[in-house]
């Protein structure tokens, strides 16, 4: 009896979690469009993910420097050596569910990796890439 009651609750929880993730990402994509971005592309997001920029002391860096080439796999921070859970929400369901956290990490990681703030187009392309994994 308990097992029969838990299955629908588990399914409801998974559905609500997936809905929340889509809603947050969709809201952010809407904000980026309002800020001037056009249509978003997972291919452009993947290309930006792998693109190398010049970092401190001329060392190349990209999103993959810490997160790895495959966002469905764990990464490791290049400076602190701390493990990083996969960014793909298909592997780590809590990813892309908090708009403030996404904004915080875009600011921090774009500044560190690109040496500047990411444009609304770049943010939308990367989110589109990550959520389709």
N, CA, C and O atoms as CSV, one atom per row, in Angstrom:
chain,resi,resn,atom,element,x,y,z
A,1,UNK,N,N,0.819,-1.207,0.000
A,1,UNK,CA,C,0.000,0.000,0.000
A,1,UNK,C,C,0.852,1.255,0.000
A,1,UNK,O,O,0.576,2.195,-0.745
A,2,UNK,N,N,1.906,1.278,0.845
A,2,UNK,CA,C,2.769,2.454,0.892
A,2,UNK,C,C,3.471,2.668,-0.436
A,2,UNK,O,O,3.587,3.798,-0.911
A,3,UNK,N,N,3.941,1.580,-1.035
A,3,UNK,CA,C,4.634,1.698,-2.319
A,3,UNK,C,C,3.703,2.260,-3.388
A,3,UNK,O,O,4.112,3.077,-4.213
A,4,UNK,N,N,2.441,1.812,-3.366
A,4,UNK,CA,C,1.476,2.307,-4.349
A,4,UNK,C,C,1.234,3.797,-4.174
A,4,UNK,O,O,0.994,4.498,-5.157
A,5,UNK,N,N,1.292,4.287,-2.973
A,5,UNK,CA,C,1.068,5.708,-2.731
A,5,UNK,C,C,2.296,6.536,-3.090
A,5,UNK,O,O,2.163,7.697,-3.479
A,6,UNK,N,N,3.477,5.963,-2.966
A,6,UNK,CA,C,4.708,6.712,-3.235
A,6,UNK,C,C,4.956,6.925,-4.721
A,6,UNK,O,O,5.486,7.968,-5.104
A,7,UNK,N,N,4.594,5.981,-5.559
A,7,UNK,CA,C,4.872,6.089,-6.986
A,7,UNK,C,C,4.213,7.330,-7.598
A,7,UNK,O,O,4.897,8.085,-8.289
A,8,UNK,N,N,2.906,7.578,-7.376
A,8,UNK,CA,C,2.330,8.798,-7.954
A,8,UNK,C,C,2.973,10.066,-7.399
A,8,UNK,O,O,3.143,11.042,-8.130
A,9,UNK,N,N,3.331,10.060,-6.115
A,9,UNK,CA,C,3.973,11.242,-5.545
A,9,UNK,C,C,5.348,11.468,-6.170
A,9,UNK,O,O,5.727,12.604,-6.455
A,10,UNK,N,N,6.088,10.388,-6.379
A,10,UNK,CA,C,7.393,10.506,-7.020
A,10,UNK,C,C,7.243,11.048,-8.437
A,10,UNK,O,O,7.996,11.934,-8.842
A,11,UNK,N,N,6.288,10.532,-9.188
A,11,UNK,CA,C,6.053,11.011,-10.557
A,11,UNK,C,C,5.638,12.481,-10.557
A,11,UNK,O,O,6.078,13.248,-11.414
A,12,UNK,N,N,4.804,12.876,-9.614
A,12,UNK,CA,C,4.387,14.271,-9.516
A,12,UNK,C,C,5.594,15.151,-9.217
A,12,UNK,O,O,5.747,16.216,-9.816
A,13,UNK,N,N,6.446,14.720,-8.304
A,13,UNK,CA,C,7.645,15.481,-7.966
A,13,UNK,C,C,8.569,15.645,-9.154
A,13,UNK,O,O,9.096,16.734,-9.380
A,14,UNK,N,N,8.776,14.581,-9.921
A,14,UNK,CA,C,9.622,14.659,-11.111
A,14,UNK,C,C,9.028,15.596,-12.143
A,14,UNK,O,O,9.750,16.364,-12.779
A,15,UNK,N,N,7.718,15.540,-12.313
A,15,UNK,CA,C,7.046,16.410,-13.272
A,15,UNK,C,C,7.175,17.867,-12.861
A,15,UNK,O,O,7.483,18.723,-13.692
A,16,UNK,N,N,6.941,18.158,-11.576
A,16,UNK,CA,C,7.053,19.538,-11.104
A,16,UNK,C,C,8.480,20.046,-11.232
A,16,UNK,O,O,8.695,21.208,-11.577
A,17,UNK,N,N,9.463,19.182,-10.955
A,17,UNK,CA,C,10.862,19.578,-11.081
A,17,UNK,C,C,11.187,19.930,-12.522
A,17,UNK,O,O,11.814,20.958,-12.779
A,18,UNK,N,N,10.777,19.101,-13.457
A,18,UNK,CA,C,11.044,19.364,-14.872
A,18,UNK,C,C,10.328,20.628,-15.324
A,18,UNK,O,O,10.881,21.403,-16.103
A,19,UNK,N,N,9.104,20.848,-14.847
A,19,UNK,CA,C,8.350,22.043,-15.206
A,19,UNK,C,C,9.043,23.286,-14.677
A,19,UNK,O,O,9.136,24.286,-15.387
A,20,UNK,N,N,9.540,23.242,-13.422
A,20,UNK,CA,C,10.228,24.391,-12.849
A,20,UNK,C,C,11.464,24.730,-13.654
A,20,UNK,O,O,11.733,25.903,-13.911
A,21,UNK,N,N,12.229,23.707,-14.062
A,21,UNK,CA,C,13.448,23.945,-14.833
A,21,UNK,C,C,13.104,24.615,-16.158
A,21,UNK,O,O,13.754,25.587,-16.541
A,22,UNK,N,N,12.111,24.122,-16.850
A,22,UNK,CA,C,11.731,24.706,-18.124
A,22,UNK,C,C,11.261,26.131,-17.923
A,22,UNK,O,O,11.581,27.004,-18.730
A,23,UNK,N,N,10.512,26.385,-16.872
A,23,UNK,CA,C,9.985,27.714,-16.627
A,23,UNK,C,C,11.100,28.716,-16.362
A,23,UNK,O,O,11.084,29.812,-16.922
A,24,UNK,N,N,12.061,28.366,-15.525
A,24,UNK,CA,C,13.160,29.282,-15.215
A,24,UNK,C,C,13.975,29.571,-16.471
A,24,UNK,O,O,14.271,30.729,-16.764
A,25,UNK,N,N,14.333,28.543,-17.205
A,25,UNK,CA,C,15.120,28.759,-18.423
A,25,UNK,C,C,14.317,29.563,-19.437
A,25,UNK,O,O,14.843,30.482,-20.064
A,26,UNK,N,N,13.052,29.218,-19.596
A,26,UNK,CA,C,12.228,29.962,-20.552
A,26,UNK,C,C,12.084,31.428,-20.147
A,26,UNK,O,O,12.095,32.316,-20.999
A,27,UNK,N,N,11.950,31.678,-18.842
A,27,UNK,CA,C,11.878,33.062,-18.370
A,27,UNK,C,C,13.167,33.815,-18.688
A,27,UNK,O,O,13.128,34.958,-19.146
A,28,UNK,N,N,14.295,33.177,-18.447
A,28,UNK,CA,C,15.577,33.833,-18.737
A,28,UNK,C,C,15.733,34.083,-20.238
A,28,UNK,O,O,16.197,35.145,-20.651
A,29,UNK,N,N,15.345,33.103,-21.045
A,29,UNK,CA,C,15.441,33.300,-22.496
A,29,UNK,C,C,14.562,34.474,-22.930
A,29,UNK,O,O,14.935,35.242,-23.817
A,30,UNK,N,N,13.405,34.605,-22.303
A,30,UNK,CA,C,12.537,35.746,-22.594
A,30,UNK,C,C,13.200,37.071,-22.210
A,30,UNK,O,O,13.113,38.055,-22.945
A,31,UNK,N,N,13.864,37.084,-21.053
A,31,UNK,CA,C,14.587,38.297,-20.625
A,31,UNK,C,C,15.705,38.631,-21.616
A,31,UNK,O,O,15.919,39.798,-21.945
A,32,UNK,N,N,16.413,37.608,-22.085
A,32,UNK,CA,C,17.517,37.857,-23.021
A,32,UNK,C,C,16.982,38.384,-24.350
A,32,UNK,O,O,17.598,39.247,-24.975
A,33,UNK,N,N,15.823,37.857,-24.783
A,33,UNK,CA,C,15.211,38.370,-26.025
A,33,UNK,C,C,14.838,39.840,-25.849
A,33,UNK,O,O,15.065,40.663,-26.737
A,34,UNK,N,N,14.265,40.153,-24.697
A,34,UNK,CA,C,13.885,41.542,-24.414
A,34,UNK,C,C,15.118,42.445,-24.413
A,34,UNK,O,O,15.034,43.618,-24.780
A,35,UNK,N,N,16.259,41.896,-24.001
A,35,UNK,CA,C,17.515,42.665,-23.961
A,35,UNK,C,C,18.196,42.735,-25.322
A,35,UNK,O,O,19.280,43.308,-25.438
A,36,UNK,N,N,17.570,42.153,-26.369
A,36,UNK,CA,C,18.100,42.304,-27.712
A,36,UNK,C,C,18.596,41.046,-28.394
A,36,UNK,O,O,19.014,41.103,-29.550
A,37,UNK,N,N,18.561,39.911,-27.711
A,37,UNK,CA,C,19.025,38.679,-28.349
A,37,UNK,C,C,18.008,38.210,-29.387
A,37,UNK,O,O,16.819,38.515,-29.300
A,38,UNK,N,N,18.509,37.456,-30.376
A,38,UNK,CA,C,17.639,36.879,-31.398
A,38,UNK,C,C,17.290,35.455,-31.029
A,38,UNK,O,O,17.211,35.117,-29.848
A,39,UNK,N,N,17.082,34.619,-32.028
A,39,UNK,CA,C,16.811,33.210,-31.770
A,39,UNK,C,C,18.046,32.535,-31.188
A,39,UNK,O,O,19.176,32.912,-31.498
A,40,UNK,N,N,17.820,31.541,-30.349
A,40,UNK,CA,C,18.938,30.886,-29.672
A,40,UNK,C,C,19.302,29.588,-30.378
A,40,UNK,O,O,18.460,28.921,-30.978
A,41,UNK,N,N,20.582,29.256,-30.287
A,41,UNK,CA,C,21.104,28.092,-31.001
A,41,UNK,C,C,21.954,27.235,-30.065
A,41,UNK,O,O,22.905,27.719,-29.451
A,42,UNK,N,N,21.591,25.949,-29.966
A,42,UNK,CA,C,22.409,25.015,-29.183
A,42,UNK,C,C,23.787,24.850,-29.828
A,42,UNK,O,O,24.780,24.670,-29.123
A,43,UNK,N,N,23.855,24.909,-31.156
A,43,UNK,CA,C,25.155,24.786,-31.830
A,43,UNK,C,C,26.077,25.953,-31.467
A,43,UNK,O,O,27.264,25.756,-31.204
A,44,UNK,N,N,25.521,27.170,-31.455
A,44,UNK,CA,C,26.357,28.323,-31.050
A,44,UNK,C,C,26.740,28.210,-29.583
A,44,UNK,O,O,27.849,28.581,-29.199
A,45,UNK,N,N,25.824,27.698,-28.758
A,45,UNK,CA,C,26.140,27.508,-27.348
A,45,UNK,C,C,27.263,26.501,-27.154
A,45,UNK,O,O,28.159,26.716,-26.338
A,46,UNK,N,N,27.217,25.405,-27.901
A,46,UNK,CA,C,28.280,24.389,-27.819
A,46,UNK,C,C,29.604,24.973,-28.290
A,46,UNK,O,O,30.649,24.701,-27.699
A,47,UNK,N,N,29.564,25.782,-29.362
A,47,UNK,CA,C,30.796,26.396,-29.873
A,47,UNK,C,C,31.383,27.366,-28.849
A,47,UNK,O,O,32.597,27.397,-28.647
A,48,UNK,N,N,30.531,28.154,-28.207
A,48,UNK,CA,C,31.018,29.083,-27.175
A,48,UNK,C,C,31.590,28.293,-26.008
A,48,UNK,O,O,32.609,28.688,-25.441
A,49,UNK,N,N,30.956,27.184,-25.636
A,49,UNK,CA,C,31.425,26.329,-24.543
A,49,UNK,C,C,32.881,25.913,-24.772
A,49,UNK,O,O,33.681,25.913,-23.837
A,50,UNK,N,N,33.219,25.561,-26.003
A,50,UNK,CA,C,34.553,25.040,-26.313
A,50,UNK,C,C,35.544,26.124,-26.723
A,50,UNK,O,O,36.749,25.877,-26.754
A,51,UNK,N,N,35.051,27.325,-27.038
A,51,UNK,CA,C,35.932,28.393,-27.533
A,51,UNK,C,C,36.922,28.823,-26.453
A,51,UNK,O,O,36.545,29.051,-25.304
A,52,UNK,N,N,38.170,28.928,-26.832
A,52,UNK,CA,C,39.198,29.348,-25.877
A,52,UNK,C,C,39.410,30.855,-25.930
A,52,UNK,O,O,39.438,31.461,-27.001
A,53,UNK,N,N,39.557,31.437,-24.757
A,53,UNK,CA,C,39.855,32.843,-24.583
A,53,UNK,C,C,41.190,32.928,-23.851
A,53,UNK,O,O,41.636,31.953,-23.247
A,54,UNK,N,N,41.820,34.087,-23.906
A,54,UNK,CA,C,43.090,34.264,-23.217
A,54,UNK,C,C,42.828,34.723,-21.792
A,54,UNK,O,O,42.191,35.752,-21.562
A,55,UNK,N,N,43.329,33.944,-20.837
A,55,UNK,CA,C,43.125,34.272,-19.436
A,55,UNK,C,C,44.355,34.922,-18.833
A,55,UNK,O,O,45.187,35.498,-19.534
A,56,UNK,N,N,44.448,34.816,-17.519
A,56,UNK,CA,C,45.574,35.381,-16.775
A,56,UNK,C,C,46.886,34.809,-17.302
A,56,UNK,O,O,46.985,33.620,-17.604
A,57,UNK,N,N,47.869,35.661,-17.405
A,57,UNK,CA,C,49.207,35.266,-17.851
A,57,UNK,C,C,49.177,34.575,-19.213
A,57,UNK,O,O,50.060,33.776,-19.525
A,58,UNK,N,N,48.168,34.881,-20.017
A,58,UNK,CA,C,48.091,34.354,-21.372
A,58,UNK,C,C,47.643,32.915,-21.485
A,58,UNK,O,O,47.659,32.350,-22.578
A,59,UNK,N,N,47.246,32.308,-20.384
A,59,UNK,CA,C,46.801,30.908,-20.408
A,59,UNK,C,C,45.431,30.808,-21.072
A,59,UNK,O,O,44.540,31.601,-20.767
A,60,UNK,N,N,45.249,29.842,-21.979
A,60,UNK,CA,C,43.932,29.683,-22.602
A,60,UNK,C,C,42.927,29.124,-21.595
A,60,UNK,O,O,43.266,28.314,-20.733
A,61,UNK,N,N,41.689,29.580,-21.731
A,61,UNK,CA,C,40.619,29.049,-20.879
A,61,UNK,C,C,39.309,29.077,-21.650
A,61,UNK,O,O,39.101,29.894,-22.548
A,62,UNK,N,N,38.450,28.167,-21.271
A,62,UNK,CA,C,37.110,28.064,-21.860
A,62,UNK,C,C,36.174,27.541,-20.781
A,62,UNK,O,O,36.609,27.267,-19.662
A,63,UNK,N,N,34.919,27.402,-21.097
A,63,UNK,CA,C,33.976,26.796,-20.143
A,63,UNK,C,C,34.457,25.379,-19.803
A,63,UNK,O,O,34.355,24.928,-18.663
A,64,UNK,N,N,34.986,24.689,-20.828
A,64,UNK,CA,C,35.437,23.315,-20.653
A,64,UNK,C,C,36.665,23.208,-19.755
A,64,UNK,O,O,36.969,22.122,-19.262
A,65,UNK,N,N,37.369,24.304,-19.534
A,65,UNK,CA,C,38.551,24.265,-18.674
A,65,UNK,C,C,38.191,23.700,-17.299
A,65,UNK,O,O,38.937,22.893,-16.744
A,66,UNK,N,N,37.064,24.117,-16.755
A,66,UNK,CA,C,36.624,23.616,-15.442
A,66,UNK,C,C,35.513,22.562,-15.565
A,66,UNK,O,O,35.484,21.594,-14.804
A,67,UNK,N,N,34.616,22.755,-16.511
A,67,UNK,CA,C,33.437,21.884,-16.598
A,67,UNK,C,C,33.650,20.676,-17.499
A,67,UNK,O,O,32.805,19.781,-17.539
A,68,UNK,N,N,34.765,20.634,-18.222
A,68,UNK,CA,C,35.023,19.534,-19.134
A,68,UNK,C,C,34.356,19.752,-20.483
A,68,UNK,O,O,33.476,20.601,-20.622
A,69,UNK,N,N,34.775,18.992,-21.457
A,69,UNK,CA,C,34.208,19.121,-22.804
A,69,UNK,C,C,32.781,18.611,-22.890
A,69,UNK,O,O,32.018,19.026,-23.763
A,70,UNK,N,N,32.421,17.717,-21.992
A,70,UNK,CA,C,31.081,17.133,-21.994
A,70,UNK,C,C,30.346,17.540,-20.710
A,70,UNK,O,O,30.642,17.002,-19.643
A,71,UNK,N,N,29.395,18.478,-20.792
A,71,UNK,CA,C,28.687,18.946,-19.589
A,71,UNK,C,C,27.826,17.875,-18.909
A,71,UNK,O,O,27.243,18.126,-17.854
A,72,UNK,N,N,27.745,16.676,-19.517
A,72,UNK,CA,C,27.033,15.593,-18.826
A,72,UNK,C,C,27.969,14.847,-17.873
A,72,UNK,O,O,27.551,13.936,-17.159
A,73,UNK,N,N,29.233,15.248,-17.877
A,73,UNK,CA,C,30.228,14.618,-17.011
A,73,UNK,C,C,30.687,15.613,-15.943
A,73,UNK,O,O,30.572,16.822,-16.141
A,74,UNK,N,N,31.203,15.121,-14.818
A,74,UNK,CA,C,31.708,16.039,-13.789
A,74,UNK,C,C,32.942,16.793,-14.287
A,74,UNK,O,O,33.660,16.338,-15.177
A,75,UNK,N,N,33.157,17.942,-13.689
A,75,UNK,CA,C,34.340,18.728,-13.992
A,75,UNK,C,C,35.168,18.926,-12.732
A,75,UNK,O,O,34.887,18.351,-11.680
A,76,UNK,N,N,36.186,19.748,-12.867
A,76,UNK,CA,C,37.044,20.041,-11.718
A,76,UNK,C,C,37.564,21.469,-11.896
A,76,UNK,O,O,38.121,21.810,-12.939
A,77,UNK,N,N,37.377,22.299,-10.864
A,77,UNK,CA,C,37.802,23.699,-10.953
A,77,UNK,C,C,39.306,23.763,-11.128
A,77,UNK,O,O,40.058,23.134,-10.383
A,78,UNK,N,N,39.735,24.523,-12.113
A,78,UNK,CA,C,41.153,24.561,-12.459
A,78,UNK,C,C,42.004,25.206,-11.362
A,78,UNK,O,O,43.165,24.833,-11.195
A,79,UNK,N,N,41.453,26.161,-10.615
A,79,UNK,CA,C,42.247,26.824,-9.568
A,79,UNK,C,C,42.149,26.090,-8.230
A,79,UNK,O,O,43.164,25.862,-7.572
A,80,UNK,N,N,40.938,25.723,-7.830
A,80,UNK,CA,C,40.746,25.135,-6.497
A,80,UNK,C,C,40.823,23.617,-6.497
A,80,UNK,O,O,40.979,23.002,-5.442
A,81,UNK,N,N,40.715,23.016,-7.659
A,81,UNK,CA,C,40.704,21.561,-7.818
A,81,UNK,C,C,39.465,20.902,-7.203
A,81,UNK,O,O,39.436,19.686,-7.018
A,82,UNK,N,N,38.448,21.702,-6.889
A,82,UNK,CA,C,37.210,21.143,-6.335
A,82,UNK,C,C,36.398,20.482,-7.447
A,82,UNK,O,O,36.356,20.978,-8.573
A,83,UNK,N,N,35.752,19.358,-7.123
A,83,UNK,CA,C,34.896,18.714,-8.134
A,83,UNK,C,C,33.663,19.562,-8.430
A,83,UNK,O,O,33.147,20.254,-7.552
A,84,UNK,N,N,33.206,19.501,-9.655
A,84,UNK,CA,C,32.019,20.232,-10.100
A,84,UNK,C,C,31.041,19.218,-10.668
A,84,UNK,O,O,31.385,18.449,-11.565
A,85,UNK,N,N,29.818,19.218,-10.144
A,85,UNK,CA,C,28.796,18.312,-10.671
A,85,UNK,C,C,28.493,18.660,-12.126
A,85,UNK,O,O,28.655,19.809,-12.535
A,86,UNK,N,N,28.058,17.683,-12.902
A,86,UNK,CA,C,27.708,17.955,-14.300
A,86,UNK,C,C,26.687,19.100,-14.407
A,86,UNK,O,O,25.784,19.213,-13.578
A,87,UNK,N,N,26.838,19.927,-15.417
A,87,UNK,CA,C,25.924,21.055,-15.619
A,87,UNK,C,C,24.639,20.652,-16.333
A,87,UNK,O,O,23.628,21.347,-16.234
A,88,UNK,N,N,24.675,19.546,-17.044
A,88,UNK,CA,C,23.487,19.125,-17.799
A,88,UNK,C,C,22.366,18.754,-16.827
A,88,UNK,O,O,22.559,17.889,-15.973
A,89,UNK,N,N,21.200,19.390,-16.942
A,89,UNK,CA,C,20.087,19.062,-16.053
A,89,UNK,C,C,19.591,17.622,-16.222
A,89,UNK,O,O,18.916,17.098,-15.336
A,90,UNK,N,N,19.914,16.987,-17.332
A,90,UNK,CA,C,19.521,15.585,-17.505
A,90,UNK,C,C,20.303,14.670,-16.568
A,90,UNK,O,O,19.867,13.556,-16.278
A,91,UNK,N,N,21.450,15.133,-16.098
A,91,UNK,CA,C,22.292,14.356,-15.196
A,91,UNK,C,C,22.175,14.888,-13.761
A,91,UNK,O,O,22.119,14.106,-12.812
A,92,UNK,N,N,22.139,16.200,-13.609
A,92,UNK,CA,C,22.022,16.848,-12.303
A,92,UNK,C,C,20.736,17.679,-12.328
A,92,UNK,O,O,20.757,18.839,-12.740
A,93,UNK,N,N,19.614,17.090,-11.887
A,93,UNK,CA,C,18.310,17.743,-12.061
A,93,UNK,C,C,18.173,19.133,-11.419
A,93,UNK,O,O,17.333,19.916,-11.860
A,94,UNK,N,N,18.964,19.460,-10.403
A,94,UNK,CA,C,18.819,20.778,-9.772
A,94,UNK,C,C,19.434,21.893,-10.625
A,94,UNK,O,O,19.210,23.074,-10.360
A,95,UNK,N,N,20.202,21.521,-11.637
A,95,UNK,CA,C,20.789,22.534,-12.518
A,95,UNK,C,C,19.696,23.260,-13.286
A,95,UNK,O,O,18.678,22.672,-13.652
A,96,UNK,N,N,19.918,24.523,-13.520
A,96,UNK,CA,C,19.034,25.386,-14.313
A,96,UNK,C,C,17.642,25.507,-13.701
A,96,UNK,O,O,16.656,25.653,-14.423
A,97,UNK,N,N,17.560,25.447,-12.372
A,97,UNK,CA,C,16.259,25.590,-11.711
A,97,UNK,C,C,16.163,26.873,-10.889
A,97,UNK,O,O,15.098,27.177,-10.352
A,98,UNK,N,N,17.241,27.623,-10.782
A,98,UNK,CA,C,17.240,28.835,-9.957
A,98,UNK,C,C,17.811,29.989,-10.793
A,98,UNK,O,O,19.005,30.029,-11.092
A,99,UNK,N,N,16.935,30.915,-11.158
A,99,UNK,CA,C,17.343,32.017,-12.020
A,99,UNK,C,C,18.437,32.886,-11.414
A,99,UNK,O,O,19.338,33.337,-12.121
A,100,UNK,N,N,18.361,33.123,-10.093
A,100,UNK,CA,C,19.394,33.945,-9.452
A,100,UNK,C,C,20.750,33.251,-9.507
A,100,UNK,O,O,21.775,33.888,-9.750
A,101,UNK,N,N,20.746,31.936,-9.278
A,101,UNK,CA,C,22.006,31.191,-9.318
A,101,UNK,C,C,22.584,31.179,-10.738
A,101,UNK,O,O,23.792,31.321,-10.923
A,102,UNK,N,N,21.728,31.013,-11.718
A,102,UNK,CA,C,22.194,31.030,-13.107
A,102,UNK,C,C,22.820,32.391,-13.421
A,102,UNK,O,O,23.887,32.459,-14.030
A,103,UNK,N,N,22.156,33.472,-13.005
A,103,UNK,CA,C,22.687,34.814,-13.239
A,103,UNK,C,C,24.018,35.039,-12.539
A,103,UNK,O,O,24.938,35.631,-13.102
A,104,UNK,N,N,24.108,34.555,-11.293
A,104,UNK,CA,C,25.349,34.703,-10.533
A,104,UNK,C,C,26.494,33.981,-11.230
A,104,UNK,O,O,27.587,34.531,-11.364
A,105,UNK,N,N,26.250,32.760,-11.670
A,105,UNK,CA,C,27.319,31.990,-12.296
A,105,UNK,C,C,27.672,32.516,-13.677
A,105,UNK,O,O,28.838,32.475,-14.071
A,106,UNK,N,N,26.682,33.011,-14.424
A,106,UNK,CA,C,27.020,33.637,-15.708
A,106,UNK,C,C,27.938,34.825,-15.477
A,106,UNK,O,O,28.939,34.980,-16.175
A,107,UNK,N,N,27.605,35.668,-14.501
A,107,UNK,CA,C,28.443,36.848,-14.248
A,107,UNK,C,C,29.856,36.421,-13.866
A,107,UNK,O,O,30.833,36.880,-14.458
A,108,UNK,N,N,29.958,35.551,-12.884
A,108,UNK,CA,C,31.276,35.136,-12.395
A,108,UNK,C,C,32.085,34.399,-13.474
A,108,UNK,O,O,33.257,34.707,-13.695
A,109,UNK,N,N,31.468,33.451,-14.126
A,109,UNK,CA,C,32.216,32.628,-15.067
A,109,UNK,C,C,32.489,33.329,-16.391
A,109,UNK,O,O,33.524,33.089,-17.013
A,110,UNK,N,N,31.582,34.188,-16.829
A,110,UNK,CA,C,31.863,34.941,-18.054
A,110,UNK,C,C,33.014,35.914,-17.809
A,110,UNK,O,O,33.912,36.031,-18.643
A,111,UNK,N,N,32.997,36.612,-16.673
A,111,UNK,CA,C,34.100,37.526,-16.356
A,111,UNK,C,C,35.427,36.774,-16.335
A,111,UNK,O,O,36.417,37.244,-16.895
A,112,UNK,N,N,35.449,35.616,-15.695
A,112,UNK,CA,C,36.701,34.861,-15.550
A,112,UNK,C,C,37.145,34.247,-16.873
A,112,UNK,O,O,38.331,34.273,-17.204
A,113,UNK,N,N,36.202,33.698,-17.627
A,113,UNK,CA,C,36.556,32.967,-18.842
A,113,UNK,C,C,36.734,33.884,-20.048
A,113,UNK,O,O,37.747,33.808,-20.745
A,114,UNK,N,N,35.752,34.747,-20.295
A,114,UNK,CA,C,35.788,35.594,-21.474
A,114,UNK,C,C,36.491,36.920,-21.211
A,114,UNK,O,O,36.897,37.615,-22.143
A,115,UNK,N,N,36.632,37.265,-19.931
A,115,UNK,CA,C,37.216,38.554,-19.580
A,115,UNK,C,C,36.223,39.688,-19.702
A,115,UNK,O,O,36.603,40.859,-19.728
A,116,UNK,N,N,34.948,39.338,-19.777
A,116,UNK,CA,C,33.877,40.330,-19.890
A,116,UNK,C,C,32.555,39.657,-19.561
A,116,UNK,O,O,32.483,38.438,-19.412
A,117,UNK,N,N,31.511,40.466,-19.451
A,117,UNK,CA,C,30.170,39.916,-19.246
A,117,UNK,C,C,29.705,39.244,-20.534
A,117,UNK,O,O,29.978,39.746,-21.624
A,118,UNK,N,N,29.024,38.142,-20.425
A,118,UNK,CA,C,28.436,37.515,-21.611
A,118,UNK,C,C,27.264,38.349,-22.103
A,118,UNK,O,O,26.566,38.990,-21.317
A,119,UNK,N,N,27.059,38.332,-23.405
A,119,UNK,CA,C,25.916,39.038,-23.978
A,119,UNK,C,C,24.647,38.209,-23.743
A,119,UNK,O,O,24.728,37.009,-23.480
A,120,UNK,N,N,23.486,38.843,-23.836
A,120,UNK,CA,C,22.246,38.072,-23.725
A,120,UNK,C,C,22.174,36.946,-24.763
A,120,UNK,O,O,21.642,35.874,-24.475
A,121,UNK,N,N,22.699,37.182,-25.953
A,121,UNK,CA,C,22.704,36.135,-26.986
A,121,UNK,C,C,23.557,34.943,-26.550
A,121,UNK,O,O,23.140,33.794,-26.697
A,122,UNK,N,N,24.737,35.211,-26.021
A,122,UNK,CA,C,25.629,34.131,-25.573
A,122,UNK,C,C,25.009,33.337,-24.426
A,122,UNK,O,O,25.075,32.108,-24.407
A,123,UNK,N,N,24.409,34.041,-23.476
A,123,UNK,CA,C,23.773,33.349,-22.346
A,123,UNK,C,C,22.633,32.453,-22.845
A,123,UNK,O,O,22.503,31.305,-22.419
A,124,UNK,N,N,21.826,32.980,-23.736
A,124,UNK,CA,C,20.713,32.197,-24.262
A,124,UNK,C,C,21.186,30.992,-25.063
A,124,UNK,O,O,20.598,29.915,-24.974
A,125,UNK,N,N,22.237,31.171,-25.839
A,125,UNK,CA,C,22.770,30.047,-26.621
A,125,UNK,C,C,23.320,28.963,-25.694
A,125,UNK,O,O,23.092,27.778,-25.937
A,126,UNK,N,N,24.036,29.344,-24.643
A,126,UNK,CA,C,24.606,28.348,-23.730
A,126,UNK,C,C,23.490,27.629,-22.965
A,126,UNK,O,O,23.544,26.411,-22.802
A,127,UNK,N,N,22.487,28.364,-22.498
A,127,UNK,CA,C,21.363,27.705,-21.809
A,127,UNK,C,C,20.643,26.744,-22.748
A,127,UNK,O,O,20.258,25.647,-22.344
A,128,UNK,N,N,20.462,27.151,-23.986
A,128,UNK,CA,C,19.798,26.291,-24.966
A,128,UNK,C,C,20.620,25.019,-25.189
A,128,UNK,O,O,20.067,23.925,-25.300
A,129,UNK,N,N,21.925,25.171,-25.253
A,129,UNK,CA,C,22.818,24.009,-25.410
A,129,UNK,C,C,22.716,23.087,-24.197
A,129,UNK,O,O,22.539,21.878,-24.352
A,130,UNK,N,N,22.826,23.641,-22.999
A,130,UNK,CA,C,22.855,22.812,-21.791
A,130,UNK,C,C,21.540,22.080,-21.563
A,130,UNK,O,O,21.539,20.913,-21.170
A,131,UNK,N,N,20.446,22.741,-21.800
A,131,UNK,CA,C,19.185,22.082,-21.477
A,131,UNK,C,C,18.777,21.019,-22.488
A,131,UNK,O,O,17.889,20.214,-22.206
A,132,UNK,N,N,19.406,21.001,-23.657
A,132,UNK,CA,C,19.059,19.960,-24.637
A,132,UNK,C,C,19.939,18.719,-24.489
A,132,UNK,O,O,19.755,17.735,-25.204
A,133,UNK,N,N,20.897,18.770,-23.556
A,133,UNK,CA,C,21.772,17.604,-23.369
A,133,UNK,C,C,21.060,16.494,-22.644
A,133,UNK,O,O,21.648,15.439,-22.402
